[in-house]
Amino acid sequence: MGTQEDRLKSRLKRHEGLSLEPYRDSKGYWTIGWGHRISGPTPSITLHEAEELLTQDMYRASDRFMKWKRYHCEWLDPTRSMVCVELIFWVGYHGFLLFRKMIAAIEKREYKLAALELYNSELGKKYSRRARELAELMWEGSDESREGFK
């Protein structure tokens, strides 16, 4: 099924959608590619450039998470870690830190509670399909079987 990184990239592509032309996202930020924030309108990009931006943004989000993880939950498994990386990619590092109840549950290894906190968050209510998928991954700790989250 591929590596965690491959699965994350596939999820991000599906969740973010691709635009080779600049557009304003739901918060009004200029964006291009798969959710890459830019300072303002720019010329269109190629698919190859969009892939490069996505990879850079994934690694940036992963680096931020790994620095945080080192001090808070070094033992967290790869699938749940990738959920956190996707949240950082989606809402930024400071936005991720606002998921205080979810983070507290993760730190206590209460993953089902963490999943519920994510799903029931304001973001989860607004983007229920994406939040549900991430909550299922948090619940199960595996992206190969997500039957447990009901």
C-alpha positions, 0 to 999 in steps of 0.5 A, spaced: 500 500 500 506 504 500 509 508 505 506 512 510 509 518 506 506 516 500 499 515 503 500 522 506 501 525 500 495 521 496 491 524 502 493 531 501 492 531 494 485 528 495 483 533 500 486 539 498 485 538 490 489 541 485 489 548 482 495 550 477 492 557 477 492 561 483 486 562 487 483 564 494 482 559 499 476 558 504 480 563 509 482 568 503 489 566 502 492 566 495 494 558 494 496 554 488 498 547 487 495 542 493 494 548 498 501 551 497 500 558 500 503 564 496 503 571 497 499 574 491 497 572 484 502 569 480 503 566 473 500 558 473 505 553 475 506 546 472 504 539 475 511 538 476 512 544 480 506 543 484 509 536 486 515 539 488 511 544 492 507 539 495 513 535 497 516 541 500 510 543 504 509 536 507 517 536 509 516 542 512 509 540 516 513 534 518 519 537 521 515 542 525 511 536 528 517 532 529 520 537 533 514 538 537 513 530 538 520 530 541 518 533 547 511 531 547 509 524 545 516 521 542 512 514 542 507 516 537 506 511 532 507 513 524 500 513 522 497 517 528 504 522 527 501 523 519 495 525 522 498 530 526 503 532 520 496 533 515 493 537 521 499 542 521 499 542 513 492 544 513 491 549 519 499 551 520 503 549 526 500 554 531 493 552 528 495 545 530 497 547 537 489 550 538 487 542 538 488 542 545 484 537 547 486 532 542 493 534 544 492 532 551 488 526 549 494 524 545 499 525 550 495 521 555 495 515 549 487 516 549 487 515 542 479 514 541 478 521 545 483 524 541 479 522 535 473 524 538 476 531 539 478 532 532 472 530 529 468 534 534 472 540 533 470 546 530 474 544 524 471 537 524 464 540 524 466 545 518 470 539 514 466 533 516 469 528 511 476 530 512 476 530 519 472 524 519 477 520 515 483 523 520 479 521 526 478 514 524 486 514 523 487 517 530 482 512 532 485 506 529 492 507 529 492 504 522 490 506 515 489 499 512 483 498 517 478 503 519 472 499 521 473 501 529 470 508 528 463 509 528 
